Amino acid sequence: MRKVTRGRIVVSSIALLSLALAWRVSLAQDDPTGNWAPIFDEDMPERIAGGEIGDYLGIPLNAAGLLRAESWSAEIVELPQNQCRQHSSDYGWRGPSNLRIWVDVDRATQKVIAYHTHLSAYGAEQTIWMDGRPQPPPYARHTWQGFSVGHWEGDTLVIRTTHLKEDWLGLNGVPRSDLATASAHLMRHGDYLTVAVITYDPVYLAEPFIRTVDFHYDPSSQMAPWPCTPVDEIDRPADVVPAYLPGHNPYLTEFAARYHVPPQAALGGAETLYPEYMEKLKTMKYLPRLPRRATDR
């Protein structure tokens, strides 16, 4: 009979423990790949039609961000150069989009090289590098999807994104600069996928802006193409960019009046994110209430 030494037992135990830990880690990484359909239970009006002009509640805009938002005109979306532009990767999750996620694997090592996402709206695609490649220099090209790297924290896929083009954070003029960075946290729970996105913008935001969106696993869903051809919808001089001078936007108070919200609160800001703001609301004045529209929920 072959003699088994204590040292061999210890080495074998360590090997088994390592395998067990590796197995547990692999279980913790809930695979996000597949086809996903969006869930609109709580925020469909804001995600489909877009937030209303003057509704900046819960958005940590600083003074520069508020000035930019209040100068925004919805007509800017009608410009040919904006009709087919993608939603950037920190905002695109919130669109009316089906989502597909797939993975690239190195054939020799079987290690994950990257995850890819495709959103049906505008055909936006993002690559999340998982191979540890370095971040490009600050002067590298900025794009709608930016440069993204990912890593696993337990069962959460964490994505860090830089090199984003200037964009908006909502279809009511909330701005986001090209100095912003973002993180997305993908959390799968069975047939549900929650994506929590945090945008950090030193130009227009006083604090990080956090939003979540949910998807339902839908393997039978079809990912249709998104052909888009810009057209001239309005006879407008080529050098005109729709916007309002400060203090001249006639629509800024409609939201506050229609939903009986103090105008000061509707301006947003970091303090409107916190429960303590409820006490301050009690001391504010309201505008005469406008009638609700038939399309309001």
C-alpha positions in Angstrom: 0.0 0.0 0.0 1.3 3.5 -0.9 2.0 5.6 2.1 0.2 9.0 2.3 2.2 11.6 4.1 0.8 14.5 6.0 2.4 17.0 3.6 0.5 15.4 0.7 -2.8 15.6 2.6 -2.2 19.3 3.2 -1.3 20.0 -0.4 -4.4 18.0 -1.6 -6.6 19.9 0.8 -5.3 23.3 -0.4 -5.9 22.2 -4.0 -9.5 21.1 -3.2 -10.1 24.3 -1.4 -8.8 26.3 -4.3 -11.1 24.4 -6.7 -14.0 25.0 -4.3 -13.4 28.7 -4.2 -13.0 29.0 -7.9 -16.3 27.1 -8.3 -18.0 29.4 -5.9 -16.6 32.5 -7.8 -17.9 31.1 -11.1 -21.3 30.6 -9.5 -21.3 34.2 -8.2 -20.9 35.6 -11.7 -24.5 35.4 -12.9 -24.3 35.3 -16.7 -25.9 38.5 -18.1 -25.8 37.3 -21.7 -28.9 36.8 -23.8 -31.9 38.8 -25.0 -33.7 41.2 -22.6 -36.9 43.2 -22.8 -37.3 46.5 -21.0 -39.7 46.9 -18.0 -41.5 50.2 -17.8 -43.5 49.8 -14.6 -42.4 52.9 -12.8 -40.9 55.4 -15.3 -42.5 54.9 -18.7 -43.4 58.6 -19.4 -39.9 59.8 -18.7 -38.3 57.0 -20.7 -40.5 57.0 -23.7 -41.8 60.6 -24.3 -39.1 62.2 -22.1 -39.2 64.2 -19.0 -41.1 67.5 -19.1 -39.4 70.8 -19.5 -38.9 72.3 -16.1 -38.9 69.0 -14.3 -35.5 68.6 -12.7 -36.7 67.1 -9.4 -34.2 64.6 -7.9 -31.4 65.6 -10.4 -28.3 67.0 -8.7 -27.8 69.9 -11.2 -25.3 72.6 -10.2 -25.8 76.2 -11.4 -24.2 75.6 -14.8 -26.3 72.5 -15.4 -29.5 74.3 -14.5 -28.7 77.3 -16.7 -28.0 74.9 -19.6 -31.2 72.9 -19.0 -33.4 76.0 -18.8 -32.0 77.2 -22.1 -32.9 74.0 -23.9 -35.6 73.9 -26.6 -37.3 70.6 -27.7 -36.9 71.8 -31.3 -33.2 70.9 -31.2 -34.1 67.3 -31.5 -35.6 68.1 -35.0 -32.3 69.2 -36.4 -31.1 66.6 -39.0 -27.8 66.0 -37.1 -29.8 65.1 -34.0 -32.5 62.9 -35.5 -30.4 59.7 -35.8 -27.8 60.3 -33.0 -27.4 57.5 -30.6 -28.1 57.6 -26.9 -24.8 57.5 -25.1 -24.0 54.4 -23.0 -24.8 56.1 -19.7 -28.3 57.0 -20.9 -29.1 54.4 -23.6 -30.2 51.8 -21.0 -33.3 54.0 -20.3 -34.5 54.1 -23.9 -37.4 52.0 -25.4 -34.9 49.3 -26.3 -34.6 45.6 -26.3 -31.2 44.6 -25.1 -28.8 41.9 -26.3 -25.6 40.9 -24.4 -23.0 38.5 -25.8 -19.4 37.6 -24.9 -16.1 37.2 -26.6 -13.9 34.3 -25.3 -10.3 33.6 -26.0 -10.2 30.1 -27.6 -6.9 29.1 -26.2 -7.4 30.2 -22.6 -11.2 30.3 -22.4 -10.9 33.7 -20.6 -13.5 36.4 -21.3 -12.1 39.1 -23.5 -15.1 41.4 -23.6 -18.9 41.7 -23.2 -20.9 43.4 -25.9 -24.3 45.1 -25.7 -26.7 46.0 -28.5 -29.7 48.2 -27.9 -32.4 48.2 -30.5 -32.8 52.0 -30.3 -30.5 53.5 -32.9 -28.5 50.3 -33.0 -26.2 51.5 -30.2 -23.5 49.0 -29.3 -21.0 49.1 -26.4 -17.9 47.0 -25.8 -16.9 46.2 -22.2 -13.3 45.1 -22.1 -12.6 42.4 -19.5 -8.9 41.7 -20.4 -7.3 44.4 -18.3 -6.3 46.6 -21.2 -5.2 50.2 -20.2 -7.4 53.2 -20.5 -6.7 55.5 -23.5 -5.1 58.9 -22.9 -7.4 61.8 -22.2 -6.9 63.2 -25.7 -8.2 60.0 -27.3 -11.4 60.1 -29.3 -14.6 60.5 -27.4 -17.7 58.6 -28.7 -21.3 58.0 -27.8 -20.4 54.7 -26.1 -17.0 55.7 -24.7 -14.3 53.4 -23.5 -15.5 50.8 -21.0 -13.7 48.2 -18.8 -15.4 45.7 -16.6 -14.8 43.5 -13.6 -16.8 41.3 -11.3 -17.6 42.2 -7.7 -19.3 39.1 -6.4 -22.4 38.6 -8.6 -22.3 42.2 -10.0 -20.7 43.1 -13.3 -19.2 46.6 -12.8 -18.5 48.7 -15.8 -16.4 51.9 -15.8 -16.8 54.2 -18.8 -14.7 57.2 -19.9 -14.2 59.2 -23.1 -17.9 60.0 -23.6 -19.1 62.6 -26.1 -21.2 65.5 -24.7 -24.8 64.4 -24.4 -28.0 64.9 -22.4 -29.3 62.8 -19.6 -32.9 63.2 -20.5 -35.1 64.5 -23.3 -35.9 67.7 -21.4 -32.4 69.3 -21.7 -30.6 67.9 -18.7 -27.0 68.2 -19.9 -23.9 66.0 -19.5 -20.5 67.2 -20.4 -17.7 65.3 -22.2 -15.6 65.3 -19.0 -18.1 63.0 -17.4 -17.5 59.4 -16.5 -20.0 56.7 -15.6 -20.3 53.3 -13.9 -22.9 50.7 -14.6 -23.7 47.8 -12.3 -25.4 44.8 -13.9 -27.2 42.5 -11.4 -29.0 39.4 -12.5 -31.6 37.8 -10.4 -33.0 34.8 -12.3 -35.0 36.1 -15.2 -34.5 39.8 -14.2 -31.7 42.1 -14.9 -31.2 45.4 -13.0 -28.8 48.0 -14.3 -27.8 50.8 -11.9 -26.0 53.6 -13.7 -24.1 56.4 -11.9 -23.0 59.4 -13.9 -20.2 61.7 -12.5 -20.0 65.1 -14.2 -17.8 67.8 -12.7 -19.2 70.4 -15.2 -23.0 70.1 -14.7 -23.6 67.9 -11.7 -23.0 68.8 -8.0 -23.2 65.1 -7.0 -23.2 61.7 -8.7 -26.6 61.0 -10.5 -27.9 57.5 -9.9 -30.7 55.8 -11.9 -31.8 52.2 -12.3 -33.6 50.3 -15.0 -34.9 46.8 -15.2 -35.1 44.1 -17.9 -36.9 40.8 -18.2 -35.2 37.8 -19.9 -36.8 37.2 -23.2 -34.9 34.7 -25.3 -37.6 34.6 -28.1 -37.5 38.4 -28.6 -36.4 39.7 -32.1 -33.8 42.4 -32.4 -35.1 44.5 -35.4 -32.8 46.8 -37.2 -33.1 50.6 -36.7 -32.8 52.3 -40.0 -32.8 56.1 -39.7 -32.5 58.8 -42.3 -32.5 62.4 -41.2 -34.9 64.8 -43.0 -35.6 68.5 -42.9 -38.8 68.6 -40.9 -39.0 72.4 -40.5 -38.0 75.2 -42.8 -35.3 76.7 -40.6 -32.2 78.7 -41.6 -29.1 76.5 -41.5 -27.3 78.7 -38.9 -30.1 78.6 -36.3 -29.8 76.4 -33.3 -33.0 76.3 -31.2 -32.5 77.5 -27.7 -33.8 80.1 -25.2 -31.9 82.9 -23.6 -31.7 82.8 -19.8 -35.1 83.8 -18.4 -37.0 83.5 -21.7 -38.1 79.9 -21.8 -41.9 80.2 -21.5 -42.5 76.5 -20.5 -40.4 76.3 -17.4 -43.2 76.7 -14.9 -45.8 74.4 -16.6 -44.6 71.3 -14.8 -44.7 72.9 -11.4 -48.2 74.3 -12.0 -49.7 71.2 -13.5 -48.5 68.8 -10.8 -48.7 71.2 -7.9 -45.0 71.2 -7.2 -43.3 74.3 -5.7 -41.3 76.0 -8.6 -38.2 76.2 -6.4 -38.3 72.4 -5.9 -38.8 71.7 -9.6 -35.4 73.3 -10.3 -33.7 70.3 -8.8 -30.3 70.4 -7.2 -28.5 67.9 -4.9 -30.7 68.7 -1.9 -33.9 67.4 -3.7 -32.4 63.9 -3.5 -32.7 63.6 0.2 -35.6 62.9 2.6 -34.9 66.0 4.7 -36.0 68.1 1.7 -39.6 67.2 2.5 -39.6 69.5 5.5 -38.4 72.4 3.3 -41.2 71.7 0.8 -43.7 72.6 3.5 -42.5 76.2 3.6 -42.5 76.8 -0.2 -45.1 78.6 -2.3 -47.1 77.0 -5.1 -48.3 78.3 -8.4 -52.0 78.2 -9.4 -52.7 74.7 -10.5 -53.1 73.9 -14.2 -55.5 71.2 -15.3 -54.1 67.8 -15.8 -54.0 66.6 -19.5 -55.7 63.6 -20.8 -52.4 61.9 -21.5 -51.0 62.4 -17.9 -50.8 59.4 -15.7 
